[in-house]
Amino acid sequence: MIPPRKLSRIALFLFLLLTASTAFAQADRVDDFVKAEMQKRHIPSVSIAVVKNGEIIKAKGYGLANVELNVAAAPETIYQSGSVGKQFTATLVMMLVEEGKLSLDDHLSKYIADAPDIWKAITLRHLLTHTSGISNKLYEQIDMRQDYTEDELVKKIAAVPLDFQPGEKWNYSNPGYVMLGILIHKATGKFYGDLLKEKIFTPLGMTTARIINEADIIRNRAAGYHLVKDELKNQEWVSPALNTTADGSLYFTVYDMAKWDAALYTEKLLKRSSLEQMWTPVKLASGKPQPYGFGWAFGDIKGHRLIEHGGAWQGFTTYIARYVDDRLTVIVLTNLAGADPGKIAHGIAGLYNPELAKKIE
């Protein structure tokens, strides 16, 4: 007969063994899912982080961060942010609002002395929520391989007619966030990228997060790619000045983003009231709500609140999906244009919690 004390130890061992086996099986399912999506979409590399209660429970790289040099991807691999960078710009704006250096109701004309008449009704709030009417057609008017000063960009943006009157509609506007970076510079005298480092990256220990600079030597930097008739090609080149704008011109790793996610559950950067303001759907002039706040989009999965955003730029696609009720976050970074990392992020979340599963096409 087995003594009771020994029996309890055996039971504990079997429980721990079962728990470990379940965790390994779950990890294998995530690995299999990510690899299958990579194969289906011809993605060279993917790096992921799964964060639960502010702690990383899985971080891994798959495939090749640099195809030409046969460099494997890892959690330390550095990717370009694309529009995931907008949430950092929006947070910086709110930090400056809390400091009294900006106001959400400030008009552009407060900072742009010769602002055109069509901008007179546009506020910082409009820029943050993509309700300013400032058009993405800017990119049909400028040469993406030419450097522009901030003042030159302002003139180029001002020369494009508004898509609608401020507050009337919602339309995603990269130039609107470009303007936010310029306004931050004019209000503080500091480049927004330097302020991001000073106020966000350094305090949070995001040691590899920074503004894009392709001339610098940066360890673990991935190469970006796109497909042309199913053939992998290097990313198209963009001028240095257009690679530093506030609409999404950052480098970071999944480790950086995990630290960012953890901070958003605290008041390390902003008061809770400021964060909630960022995560409140904007109301149009008609009173109709739009599922977008300040640099974040919103969703609901079977009653589970989702705060998320994606990005795409220069052969990179990125995604952060924060299931805040569950304190679960999935971060997906890829080095292929059109890779649709949002579907990968949602798929991974569903493997950790079936209630969060969304149909993957």
JOMOPE-V538468 format. One record per residue. N is the residue number from 0. RES is the residue in one letter. SS is DSSP state (~ for helix, > for strand, _ for the rest). NEAR is the number of other ideal C-beta (glycine too) atoms within 8 Angstrom. Layout:
n:N res:RES ss:SS near:NEAR
n:N res:RES ss:SS near:NEAR
This chain:
n:0 res:M ss:_ near:2
n:1 res:I ss:_ near:6
n:2 res:P ss:_ near:6
n:3 res:P ss:~ near:6
n:4 res:R ss:~ near:6
n:5 res:K ss:~ near:8
n:6 res:L ss:~ near:9
n:7 res:S ss:~ near:8
n:8 res:R ss:~ near:8
n:9 res:I ss:~ near:9
n:10 res:A ss:~ near:8
n:11 res:L ss:~ near:8
n:12 res:F ss:~ near:8
n:13 res:L ss:~ near:8
n:14 res:F ss:~ near:8
n:15 res:L ss:~ near:8
n:16 res:L ss:~ near:8
n:17 res:L ss:~ near:8
n:18 res:T ss:~ near:8
n:19 res:A ss:~ near:8
n:20 res:S ss:~ near:8
n:21 res:T ss:~ near:8
n:22 res:A ss:~ near:8
n:23 res:F ss:~ near:8
n:24 res:A ss:~ near:8
n:25 res:Q ss:~ near:10
n:26 res:A ss:~ near:9
n:27 res:D ss:~ near:8
n:28 res:R ss:~ near:9
n:29 res:V ss:~ near:13
n:30 res:D ss:~ near:10
n:31 res:D ss:~ near:8
n:32 res:F ss:~ near:12
n:33 res:V ss:~ near:13
n:34 res:K ss:~ near:9
n:35 res:A ss:~ near:8
n:36 res:E ss:~ near:14
n:37 res:M ss:~ near:12
n:38 res:Q ss:~ near:7
n:39 res:K ss:~ near:6
n:40 res:R ss:~ near:10
n:41 res:H ss:_ near:10
n:42 res:I ss:_ near:12
n:43 res:P ss:_ near:11
n:44 res:S ss:> near:14
n:45 res:V ss:> near:17
n:46 res:S ss:> near:18
n:47 res:I ss:> near:18
n:48 res:A ss:> near:15
n:49 res:V ss:> near:15
n:50 res:V ss:> near:15
n:51 res:K ss:> near:10
n:52 res:N ss:_ near:5
n:53 res:G ss:_ near:8
n:54 res:E ss:> near:7
n:55 res:I ss:> near:9
n:56 res:I ss:> near:6
n:57 res:K ss:> near:9
n:58 res:A ss:> near:11
n:59 res:K ss:> near:9
n:60 res:G ss:> near:14
n:61 res:Y ss:> near:12
n:62 res:G ss:> near:11
n:63 res:L ss:> near:10
n:64 res:A ss:> near:16
n:65 res:N ss:> near:9
n:66 res:V ss:_ near:9
n:67 res:E ss:_ near:5
n:68 res:L ss:_ near:5
n:69 res:N ss:_ near:7
n:70 res:V ss:> near:7
n:71 res:A ss:> near:8
n:72 res:A ss:_ near:14
n:73 res:A ss:_ near:10
n:74 res:P ss:_ near:11
n:75 res:E ss:_ near:9
n:76 res:T ss:_ near:15
n:77 res:I ss:> near:12
n:78 res:Y ss:> near:14
n:79 res:Q ss:> near:13
n:80 res:S ss:_ near:15
n:81 res:G ss:~ near:13
n:82 res:S ss:~ near:13
n:83 res:V ss:~ near:15
n:84 res:G ss:~ near:14
n:85 res:K ss:~ near:14
n:86 res:Q ss:~ near:12
n:87 res:F ss:~ near:12
n:88 res:T ss:~ near:17
n:89 res:A ss:~ near:14
n:90 res:T ss:~ near:13
n:91 res:L ss:~ near:14
n:92 res:V ss:~ near:14
n:93 res:M ss:~ near:13
n:94 res:M ss:~ near:12
n:95 res:L ss:~ near:12
n:96 res:V ss:~ near:12
n:97 res:E ss:~ near:9
n:98 res:E ss:_ near:6
n:99 res:G ss:_ near:4
n:100 res:K ss:_ near:7
n:101 res:L ss:_ near:11
n:102 res:S ss:_ near:6
n:103 res:L ss:_ near:9
n:104 res:D ss:_ near:7
n:105 res:D ss:_ near:10
n:106 res:H ss:> near:11
n:107 res:L ss:~ near:13
n:108 res:S ss:~ near:9
n:109 res:K ss:~ near:6
n:110 res:Y ss:_ near:8
n:111 res:I ss:_ near:11
n:112 res:A ss:_ near:4
n:113 res:D ss:_ near:4
n:114 res:A ss:_ near:10
n:115 res:P ss:_ near:6
n:116 res:D ss:~ near:4
n:117 res:I ss:~ near:7
n:118 res:W ss:~ near:12
n:119 res:K ss:_ near:8
n:120 res:A ss:_ near:8
n:121 res:I ss:_ near:12
n:122 res:T ss:> near:12
n:123 res:L ss:~ near:13
n:124 res:R ss:~ near:9
n:125 res:H ss:~ near:13
n:126 res:L ss:~ near:17
n:127 res:L ss:~ near:13
n:128 res:T ss:~ near:12
n:129 res:H ss:_ near:11
n:130 res:T ss:_ near:14
n:131 res:S ss:_ near:11
n:132 res:G ss:_ near:14
n:133 res:I ss:_ near:14
n:134 res:S ss:_ near:12
n:135 res:N ss:~ near:9
n:136 res:K ss:~ near:8
n:137 res:L ss:~ near:13
n:138 res:Y ss:~ near:8
n:139 res:E ss:~ near:4
n:140 res:Q ss:_ near:8
n:141 res:I ss:_ near:8
n:142 res:D ss:_ near:5
n:143 res:M ss:_ near:9
n:144 res:R ss:_ near:6
n:145 res:Q ss:_ near:7
n:146 res:D ss:_ near:7
n:147 res:Y ss:_ near:11
n:148 res:T ss:_ near:7
n:149 res:E ss:~ near:8
n:150 res:D ss:~ near:6
n:151 res:E ss:~ near:8
n:152 res:L ss:~ near:12
n:153 res:V ss:~ near:11
n:154 res:K ss:~ near:8
n:155 res:K ss:~ near:12
n:156 res:I ss:~ near:12
n:157 res:A ss:~ near:10
n:158 res:A ss:_ near:6
n:159 res:V ss:_ near:12
n:160 res:P ss:_ near:5
n:161 res:L ss:_ near:11
n:162 res:D ss:_ near:9
n:163 res:F ss:_ near:8
n:164 res:Q ss:_ near:7
n:165 res:P ss:_ near:12
n:166 res:G ss:_ near:8
n:167 res:E ss:_ near:10
n:168 res:K ss:_ near:8
n:169 res:W ss:_ near:10
n:170 res:N ss:_ near:10
n:171 res:Y ss:_ near:6
n:172 res:S ss:_ near:12
n:173 res:N ss:~ near:12
n:174 res:P ss:~ near:13
n:175 res:G ss:~ near:13
n:176 res:Y ss:~ near:16
n:177 res:V ss:~ near:13
n:178 res:M ss:~ near:13
n:179 res:L ss:~ near:16
n:180 res:G ss:~ near:13
n:181 res:I ss:~ near:12
n:182 res:L ss:~ near:14
n:183 res:I ss:~ near:17
n:184 res:H ss:~ near:12
n:185 res:K ss:~ near:8
n:186 res:A ss:~ near:10
n:187 res:T ss:~ near:9
n:188 res:G ss:_ near:4
n:189 res:K ss:_ near:8
n:190 res:F ss:_ near:6
n:191 res:Y ss:~ near:13
n:192 res:G ss:~ near:10
n:193 res:D ss:~ near:8
n:194 res:L ss:~ near:12
n:195 res:L ss:~ near:15
n:196 res:K ss:~ near:11
n:197 res:E ss:~ near:7
n:198 res:K ss:~ near:10
n:199 res:I ss:~ near:15
n:200 res:F ss:~ near:11
n:201 res:T ss:~ near:9
n:202 res:P ss:~ near:8
n:203 res:L ss:~ near:11
n:204 res:G ss:_ near:6
n:205 res:M ss:_ near:12
n:206 res:T ss:_ near:6
n:207 res:T ss:_ near:12
n:208 res:A ss:_ near:12
n:209 res:R ss:> near:11
n:210 res:I ss:> near:9
n:211 res:I ss:_ near:10
n:212 res:N ss:_ near:10
n:213 res:E ss:_ near:6
n:214 res:A ss:_ near:4
n:215 res:D ss:_ near:5
n:216 res:I ss:_ near:3
n:217 res:I ss:_ near:8
n:218 res:R ss:_ near:5
n:219 res:N ss:_ near:11
n:220 res:R ss:> near:9
n:221 res:A ss:_ near:13
n:222 res:A ss:_ near:12
n:223 res:G ss:_ near:13
n:224 res:Y ss:> near:14
n:225 res:H ss:> near:12
n:226 res:L ss:> near:12
n:227 res:V ss:> near:6
n:228 res:K ss:_ near:4
n:229 res:D ss:_ near:5
n:230 res:E ss:> near:6
n:231 res:L ss:> near:8
n:232 res:K ss:> near:8
n:233 res:N ss:> near:6
n:234 res:Q ss:_ near:12
n:235 res:E ss:_ near:7
n:236 res:W ss:_ near:5
n:237 res:V ss:_ near:8
n:238 res:S ss:_ near:12
n:239 res:P ss:_ near:9
n:240 res:A ss:~ near:9
n:241 res:L ss:~ near:10
n:242 res:N ss:~ near:12
n:243 res:T ss:_ near:10
n:244 res:T ss:_ near:12
n:245 res:A ss:_ near:14
n:246 res:D ss:_ near:14
n:247 res:G ss:_ near:15
n:248 res:S ss:_ near:14
n:249 res:L ss:> near:14
n:250 res:Y ss:> near:13
n:251 res:F ss:> near:13
n:252 res:T ss:_ near:15
n:253 res:V ss:~ near:12
n:254 res:Y ss:~ near:12
n:255 res:D ss:~ near:13
n:256 res:M ss:~ near:14
n:257 res:A ss:~ near:14
n:258 res:K ss:~ near:11
n:259 res:W ss:~ near:12
n:260 res:D ss:~ near:14
n:261 res:A ss:~ near:11
n:262 res:A ss:~ near:10
n:263 res:L ss:_ near:9
n:264 res:Y ss:_ near:7
n:265 res:T ss:_ near:7
n:266 res:E ss:_ near:7
n:267 res:K ss:_ near:6
n:268 res:L ss:_ near:12
n:269 res:L ss:_ near:11
n:270 res:K ss:_ near:7
n:271 res:R ss:~ near:7
n:272 res:S ss:~ near:6
n:273 res:S ss:~ near:11
n:274 res:L ss:~ near:11
n:275 res:E ss:~ near:8
n:276 res:Q ss:~ near:10
n:277 res:M ss:~ near:14
n:278 res:W ss:_ near:9
n:279 res:T ss:_ near:7
n:280 res:P ss:_ near:9
n:281 res:V ss:> near:11
n:282 res:K ss:> near:7
n:283 res:L ss:_ near:13
n:284 res:A ss:_ near:5
n:285 res:S ss:_ near:5
n:286 res:G ss:_ near:6
n:287 res:K ss:_ near:6
n:288 res:P ss:> near:8
n:289 res:Q ss:> near:11
n:290 res:P ss:_ near:7
n:291 res:Y ss:> near:11
n:292 res:G ss:_ near:14
n:293 res:F ss:_ near:11
n:294 res:G ss:_ near:13
n:295 res:W ss:_ near:13
n:296 res:A ss:> near:9
n:297 res:F ss:> near:13
n:298 res:G ss:> near:7
n:299 res:D ss:> near:8
n:300 res:I ss:> near:10
n:301 res:K ss:_ near:6
n:302 res:G ss:_ near:4
n:303 res:H ss:> near:11
n:304 res:R ss:> near:8
n:305 res:L ss:> near:12
n:306 res:I ss:> near:9
n:307 res:E ss:> near:14
n:308 res:H ss:> near:12
n:309 res:G ss:> near:12
n:310 res:G ss:> near:15
n:311 res:A ss:> near:10
n:312 res:W ss:> near:11
n:313 res:Q ss:_ near:9
n:314 res:G ss:_ near:14
n:315 res:F ss:> near:19
n:316 res:T ss:> near:14
n:317 res:T ss:> near:16
n:318 res:Y ss:> near:17
n:319 res:I ss:> near:15
n:320 res:A ss:> near:13
n:321 res:R ss:> near:11
n:322 res:Y ss:> near:15
n:323 res:V ss:_ near:8
n:324 res:D ss:_ near:6
n:325 res:D ss:_ near:8
n:326 res:R ss:_ near:10
n:327 res:L ss:> near:13
n:328 res:T ss:> near:14
n:329 res:V ss:> near:15
n:330 res:I ss:> near:16
n:331 res:V ss:> near:15
n:332 res:L ss:> near:17
n:333 res:T ss:> near:15
n:334 res:N ss:_ near:15
n:335 res:L ss:> near:16
n:336 res:A ss:_ near:12
n:337 res:G ss:_ near:9
n:338 res:A ss:_ near:11
n:339 res:D ss:_ near:8
n:340 res:P ss:~ near:14
n:341 res:G ss:~ near:11
n:342 res:K ss:~ near:11
n:343 res:I ss:~ near:17
n:344 res:A ss:~ near:15
n:345 res:H ss:~ near:14
n:346 res:G ss:~ near:13
n:347 res:I ss:~ near:15
n:348 res:A ss:~ near:14
n:349 res:G ss:~ near:11
n:350 res:L ss:~ near:10
n:351 res:Y ss:~ near:10
n:352 res:N ss:_ near:10
n:353 res:P ss:~ near:5
n:354 res:E ss:~ near:7
n:355 res:L ss:~ near:15
n:356 res:A ss:_ near:11
n:357 res:K ss:_ near:9
n:358 res:K ss:_ near:4
n:359 res:I ss:_ near:7
n:360 res:E ss:_ near:3
